[in-house]
Each structure stands twice: as C-alpha cells, then as structure tokens.
C-alpha cells in the first residue's frame, strides 16, 4: 500500500475528510454557542415586487447617506423594522429585491420573526446616533395624550432623549448643535389632529433654520387615500391642526413632508433640505395593518380606522373609551342614559386620569362595526341628540379639532350629516389639487 500509485489520492481524501469533520464539529458547536449568546439570524428571501417594505426597511436607500455623520433621530416604538433590503439585481424579467428578514430562536429551537427599533438598527449598522428626540407619548410611547414629558436618557442605549412636547415642541439650536443630519421615523394614521405631523412641521422648521438636512423614512397610511372632513381655517391653527387641510388627508407622512416643504408652510416660507425614503411595493389602496400600536390609545386596526370619526368627542363631554380596553372603539357619558352600552373608565396605560373616571357611562360599542371609508358624523350627531343637556355638550377644544366654528354651529342647528358633508365639498376639491403633486404612490 505504501508504494501504491493511489497513495497521494488517499492522503488527499483522508486529509480533506478530517478537515470536513473538524469544520462540521466547529459549525455545530458554533450553532450551539449562538443559541446561548446570540438568538438572532437573518434568513434571506427573494421577492419580485411583492414584499412591502417601509422606508425604514428600505435600508439600501439611506444607510449610505448616514455613514460618517452625527445623526439625530425623532422616533418612538412605532419606528421599527422587520427586515432590510440588500442589493437590487436587474434581471431580464425585472427587478428582484433581496430581503434580509429578522428572526430569533424560540423555545423550541425554531425561528420566529421579530422587529428591531430603528435606533437599535442604526447603531448595529455603525451609524453614529447622537440624540433621540421624542414626540407626544415619549420615546417609549407610554405617556398620556398631552402629558408633559421630561428629557432623559435611554436606559438601553445610553443616548440622551430630548422631549418635543409641552413647551419644547421645536428643537432649539443648542439641542441640534453638532448634528449633521436628522432622521424622522414615526407612524402616522392620516388624521390632521394626530400630532405626529405637527412634530414633523417643527422638526422641518428647526432643520431649515439650522441648515441641517432631514431624512424622512416613509410609512404607509393605514387609512389609505381617504380625503374627508372640514378644511381647517387659519384662525383655528393649533398643535392639533397646523395646516389648512381636511381632517383626513389621505397621504403618507413622507408625502405630507413634501407638501409642507412645497407649499412653504414653515415659518417665513423657509424650506428644509428634505429627502424622503419611500416604501417599496406599497399601493395607497392596499390593506395595511400596523404591527404595533402607534400610540397608547390606538391599540388595533379598528381604533385606527374609527379614530378620525370619534376624535371629535374629545371636544365634548363624551368619553371615547380612554381608561378601558376599547379606546376609540366605544363612546359614552353619564349623560346618555337612554343608550344601551355601559362602561366605567378606570386609569390604565395611556390614561392616568380618563374622562368620567369611575363613573358609569352609557353609549355605544363600535368595536365590531364594519370598517368605515369616510369621516362618519352619525355617532357624534346621535350623542348630541341624546345628551341630557345640550348646552354642556361641547367645550372650546371642539373648534380646534374641527378646525372651524361652523361644524358646531351646523350640529346645534340640527343639520343632517349629508347636509354637513355637502358643505365640505368645495374645500376638499381644492385640497386634492394642492395634494396631487406631492403623491409618491
């Protein structure tokens, strides 16, 4: 055997077999070790114009714009991603998007899809994030609507957190000192009085004044392209309505940023250096279910769909279910005693002092009603018709939410819903013409 002509081949096979076995054992050991020290991996899938990616997940379009720069970011728990895209290969049959989805091992040893905070993802990608700016409800998203939020430090990353609510809605020059570029990643719901678009306005204004570029990571509008409701009158401008738009604007937050810039709605007509990172494979009319609640009192798709229609109650003596598990899916008050549904608000997440706390409320359960495709006034009109004392129904906040004094006057005068809706037509048609050039999808 020693002098066989096959001896070199045997030696080669033997050596490589041993090498293969060693590598196999190391690999298996590595897998066991990873299950102890690292619970994540990123399986790769290929989709051909099918998988919807948010702007945050469209990483190929923006990571290079952040490399080597000091970054500030405004975000909260809605700023998450489940995947990131890699190279786009142009093939004869079109474009193939290679996507890395985020998975972690579960208790059975299998893989489960999970999300990453945009802040965590940027840090993992070696992006130099300097500060986190937090909108209403705070960075972790647990504060009540309108609750004062203080500055602090994120316990996970150690990054400083600057509150953009209360008296500090717009970042001050000293808070932006040293920042090369700002990133905006918040999930909007398409309603004028949802204050994330107001925070967007002030961020854009601060960026324009301090000559800092702004990157907006776009996200789908869960209420799609619905454009409806009274158009705000300038004299009723407030943080729950900063621009002359209808209640439902039918735009993504990236499109809305382009409109703010293009229409020169910032102070003194300034414009910021704006880049919108678009969603991929998104169509305005597609169903889109949010993976996490965008704020504490919008817990599910039903509440998000009904939000614009029920939020008018926040300007009345009627509860929208804050202090229950059916926020923005029920309404009621102690003054609607001839209505069938009953509930008692109690303090909970996002509602430390809910309206009518501890009082029995009478109203209506809308948690199972069919999805609405317009701004519905019928529940507001029904509550007004059934309240015990109509002189105590409205409060001053109602005009800010409506954006006009006319809606209250119409309700008090007994106009029908269709008559009220007809009065919006001219304003809606004018807005749609303004909106059109800024649409991306």
N, C-alpha and C positions, 0 to 999 in steps of 0.2 A: 504494500500500500504506500509505503514511503516513496517508492520510485514511480508510482502511477502517474500517467500524464494528466489525470483528473485531479491531482492533488491541489494545484492552485485554485481550481474552481471550488473544491470542497472547503478550502480555507476561506475563500471569499463568502461562500454561503454561510459557513459557521460564524464568521465574524459579524456578518450583517444580521443573522438571526439573533445572535446575542444582543446586538445593538438595538434591534427592533423590540426585543423583550424588555430591555432596560428602559427604552423610551416609553413603552406601554405602561410599565410599572410606575414610572415618574408621572406620566399623564394621569393614570388612575389616582395616584397619590395626590396629584395636584387638584383633581376634581374633588377629592375628599377634603382637602385642605380648604378649597374655595368655599365649600359648603359651611365651613367653620368661620372663615374670615371674611368672605365676600359672598353675599347672597344674590348678586346680580349678574346678568349677562345680557347680550343684545342680539338675539337671533335676527338674521337679515331676511327680509322678504322682498319680492319684486312685484310691483303693481303697475299696470298700464292705465294711467289716467283714471284710477278708481278710488284709491285711498285718500280721504280728506285729511289734509294736514293744515293745522292752524299756522299763522305767521310765526309763532314761537317754534313750531316743529319744522318750519321751512329754514332750517339752520344753515344750509348751504348759501342762502341769500344774504345772511347778515353776520355770521361769525367773523368773516374776514374784515368787516367794517369796524369791529370792536377790538381786534388784536392790537396790542401795544398802546391802548388808550385807557385813560382813567374813566370808569363808567359809573354813572348814577342811574338808578332804576326806580320807577314807580310801579308797584305791583302789590298783590295780595294773594290769598290762597287760590284765586281763580287763575292766576298766572302759572299754569302748569303745562307740561308736555308729556306725551306718552311715547313719542318717537322722534327721531331726527332723520332728515334725508341726507343721502350721500351723493355720489356723482350721478348726473343725469346723462345717460348714454343715448345718443341719437341713432336709432336703428332704421332699417328700411321700412318697417311697419309703424314707425312713430317713436315717441319718447317713452323710455322705461325709467321709472323712478325707483331707485333702490332705497329702501327704508329700513333703518335700524329701530326696532321696537324694544322698549324697556321691559325686561322680565326679571322676576326674582323667584328663588326657590320657595316652594310652600312646604308645609309639614310632611307631605307625602313624598317629597323629593322631586316633584314635578315643577313646572314653571307657571307663574302667574303674572299677567300683565300688570304693570304699576306705573305711576306717574312720578315726575320729578318737578320740583319747584324750578321756575325759570332762574331764580338766584342760584340754587344749587347747581343747575346745569351749566350756567355761565362760569361758575367757579371751577367746576370739574374740567371745563374746556379751557382753563388757564386765562380766562378773561379777568382783568383787574377791576372788579367791582369795588367801588369806594363807599357808596352810601345807598341805603334803601329809603325811598320816600313813600309814605303810607297815606292812602286816601281815607275817606269816611269808612268806618268799621275797623280801621287799623291794618297792619301788615298781616297779622294772623286772622283777621276777619271776624273777631268775636264781639266787637263793641256795638252798642245800640246805635240806631239811626240818630244822628245829631249829637251823640255823646262826645264830650271833649276827650281827645287822645293826646297823651304826652309823648315827647321824644324819649328815646331809649336806646337799647342795644339788643340785637337779635341774639338770643341765647345759643342758637345752633351755630351761627357763622361768626359771631362777634362783631358783625357790621353795625355801624350806627344807623338808627332809624329816625327819620325826620317826619313828623306828623304834618300832613297837608289838610288839616281840618280845623275848625274853630277860627281863631284869629290869624292863622298862618296858612291860608289856602294857596298862596303862591310862594314858591321857594324864594328866599331872599338871596341877594348876591353873595353874601358870606357863606350861605349854605351850599351854593353852587361853586364856590372857589375851588380851583384845582380839577374840576370835572371837565373832561374833553368832549364827552358825548352823553346824552341822556337816552334811556330806553323806557318806553311806555308799554306795559303789558297788563291790561285789565279786561275782564269780560263784561261787556255792556249788554243791556237787554232791549235796546231800541226805543226807550221812552225818554222824553225830554226831562222829566223830573228825577230820573235816575242819575245821581250826581257824579258818576264817573266821567261823563262828558264835560261836566263843569270843571273837574280836576284837570282834564285834558286841556281845556282852554287856558287855565292858569299856568300849566306846565309849558305850553307852547309860547305863551306870553313871556314867561321868565326866560325861556331859551332864546327868544328873539331879542330881548333886551340885553342879554349877556353873551350873545353871539356863540351859542352852543348848539350844535346840530341835535336834532331829535329823531329817534328811530321808533316808529310805532309798529308793534307786532300785531297784525290784524287778527281778528277772531270773528267767526260767523255771528250773525244777529239771530238769536233763537226765535224772534218774532218776524223773521224773514223780511219781506218787502212791504209790509203793511204801512201805509201812509194815511193817517187819520187823526181827527181831533181839531180843536180850535188852534189857530196860529197865535203864538204869543205876541202881545203888544209890548213895545219897548218900555213903556212906563211901568210895566209889571215885571221887569227883569229882576231876578234874584238868583241865589245859588241853585235853586230847583228849576231854573229856567233862564238861561243866559242869552239865548238867541231867538230870533223870530222864525221859529219852526213849529210845526204841529206837535201834538203830544206823542204820536208815533211817527218817527221819521224814516223808517224803512232803510236804514243804512248800517253798514258795519262801522266800527269805531275808526278804522283806518280811512274809510271814505269820508267819515264825518270830520276827521282831522284835515283832510284835503279841502273840505268845504270851508272850515274855519279859516284856513290859510288863504284860499282863493277868493273868498268874499271879504277878506280883510276885516274880520270881526275882532281881531286883537286890538288892544289899546293903541290909539294913534295910527291905526291902519297898518301896524307892523306885520311882517310875515317872518316865520321862522324857517330855518333850513330843515326841511322835512323830508324824511324817507319813510314810506310805508312798505313793510314787508307783507306781501299778500298771502292769503290762504291758497292752497293748491287743491284743485278738484272740487271747489266749492261753487254751488249754484244757489242763488238767492231763494229759490222756491223749494229747496230740499228741506226735509225734516232734520232738525238738529237738536239733540238732547244734550244739555250741559252735563259734563262728567262730575262737576262739583257745584254746590250752591254758590252763586256769585256774591251773595251777602247773607247774613244770618236769617233774615225773614223771607227769603225766597228759596224754600227747601226743595222744590221739584219743578218739573215742566208745567204742571197745572198752575202753580202760583205765578210762574214767569209769564204764562200766557194771559192770565187774568190781571196781572199787576197794573197795567195802564188803566184798565176799566175800573178797578177797585180803589186805586190810589186817591181818587177824588174824595173818598170817605175820610182821608186824613185831614181834610179841611172841614170836617163836620163833627158831630158828637157820636158818630158811629165807629165802632171798632172794626178793623179788618182782620182780626184774629191774632194780633200780636199777643203773646202770652198764652198761646195754645200751640198745638202741633199742626194746625191748618192755617198758617199765616197766608193771607191773600187768597184764601180759598173759601172763606166764610165771611159774613159780615153780620153785625148786630149791635144792639144797645139796650139798656134798661128801659128805653122809651118806645120800643117797638113791640109791645106786649101781645099784639094780635098776630104776630108772625110765629111760625111753628118751631123753628130750630132754636136750641138753647145751648149756651156755653158760658163758662166763667173764666175770664182771663186770670192767669197767675204768672208771677215772674219766671222767666226761663231764658235760655240762650238768646241774646239779642234783644231782650225786652225785660229789663230790670224793673221798670215801672210801667207796665202796659196800661193803656186806657181802660177804665172801668175795672181795675184790679179788684178781684174778689167779689165782683157784683154779677148777678145773673143777667145775661144778655139774651135778647130774643132777636132772631134774624133768619138767615137763610144759609144753607150748606150748598156750596157750589163745587165741592171737591170732585164731583163726578159728572159735571156738565160737559157737554161737547166743546171741543176746542173752538175758541172764537177767532174770527178772521177780520175783525174790525174793532174799533173802540166802542164798547157797549155802555149805554147810559141807562138801560132799563132797570138795573138794580139800584142805582142812585135815585132814579125817579120813584121807584117803588118805596124805598126807605123814606123819602121825603113825604110821600103821600100818606104813609102810615105812622109817622112820628107824632108823639103826643102834643108837642109844642113847636110849631114850625118857626117861631121867632128865635128859638135856641138851636136850630139845626146846624146852621153854617157858622164858621168862625173866619177870621181875617185871612187865615192861611189858604182858604179855598181859592181866592183870587190868584194867589201866587201859583198854585198848582194848575189852575185852568189857564193862566196866562192872560186872562181877560175878565172884566167885571160882567160881561154880557151873559156868560153861561149861568151864573147865579140868578141874574135877572130873568132869564128865559125860564128857568125852573120855577122860580117864585110866581111867574106869570101863568104857569100851567101849560106851557107849550109841549107838544108831543116830541118824542125822540126824533122822529123823522123831520119834523119842522126845525128842530135844533140842528140836526145834521145838515140840512139844506143850507143853513147859514154858513157852514164851513167851506162850501164847495169852491168859492172864488179863491179863498186863501190857499186851499190845498192845491188847486191847479197852478197857482203862481209858484208855490214852493216846489212842486215837481219839476218845473222848468229850471229853477235855480239848482236843484239837486242833481239833475241829469249829467252834467259834465264831470262830476266827481265820482261817478259809479265805476267800480272796478270789476263787477261780476254781472 
